[in-house]
Amino acid sequence: MATSNSLAGSIAAGLNEIHSSWGWFVALGIALIVLGGVCIVGDVTATLATVLAFGSLLIVGAVIALIQAFRVSTWSGFFLYLLSAVLRGVTGYLLIRYPFTGEVSLTLVLASFFIVGGVFRAVAAGTLRFPQWGWTTLSGVISVALGAYLLGQLPTASLWFIGLAVGVDFIFDGVSLLALGNALRGVPTGRAFAKA
């Protein structure tokens, strides 16, 4: 009984903190949906921008890892940090220097991930046969089909796929934030929630 009261109090406190921000959740959701639509329409440009941003982040991570490596230079893991920094830096540089080759490489990695992940998901679901296992098997089969399609369409698919995937992700994130904002608008304040 005490646990349920403390849980209700915790939920009420959390709702009370974010209740007044429901409009920001709605605005951010709408902005992400619009940005996702722009990414889908301009999928080639969005793919290029994503590869360049990823390369830039790898270079920033390399600089931070390099600083950390020299801060712990007496530690036995120094060379591991140094190697990690160098690999990140080189990969980031190559993605920025050769973005179209980077698009192909990233699409190849994603296609392989879809195939391997889909096979494991489908086989595990078919073997374990948990409740509603057919949906998981179908999800795995669709993932394998998507990976095979991407491999079959390389290098052309690398021009548009990453931008399309980023756009779809933005839209789903935007819809979820929009739903959260609308749900928060309808929920009473925390104190009223705790009494309910």
C-alpha positions, 0 to 999 in steps of 0.5 A: 500500500505504501509503495503504491502511494509513493509511486503515485506521488512520484508520478504526480510530482513528475506530471506536475513538473512537465504539465505546464510544458505540454505546448513545447512538446507539441511544438517540438513534435510538429517541428520534427514532423516537418523536418522529417518530411523535408528529409524524405523529400530531399533524401539525397541532401539529407543523406549527405548532411547526415554523413557529414555530421556523423564524420564531424562527430567522429572527429570531435570524439577523436579529439576528446579521446586523444586528450583523454589518452594523454591525460592517462598516459601512464596507464596501461590502457593508454595505447587503447585510448590512443588507437581508438582516437586515431581510428575515430579521427581517420574514419571521420576524416574519410567520411568528410573527405569522401562523403559519397563513398561514406554513404555507400559504406554506411548503407552497406553496414545498415543492410548487413545489420538488417539481414543479420538482425532479421535472421536472428529475430525470425529464428529466435521467435520461431524457436521460442514461440512466445505469445504472438511470436508470428509478428516478431518473425514477420518483423525479422523477415521484413528486415531481411528483405529490406537488407537484401533490397538495399544490397541489391540496389547498391550503390544507388540506394546509398544516395537516398536511403539514409536520408529517408531513414532519418526522415522517417525517424524524425516523423515517428519521434515527432508523432510521439512527442505530439501525442505526449503533449496532447496527453499532458494537456488533458491530464490534471495537475499532479496534486489532482492526479494524486487524489484520483 
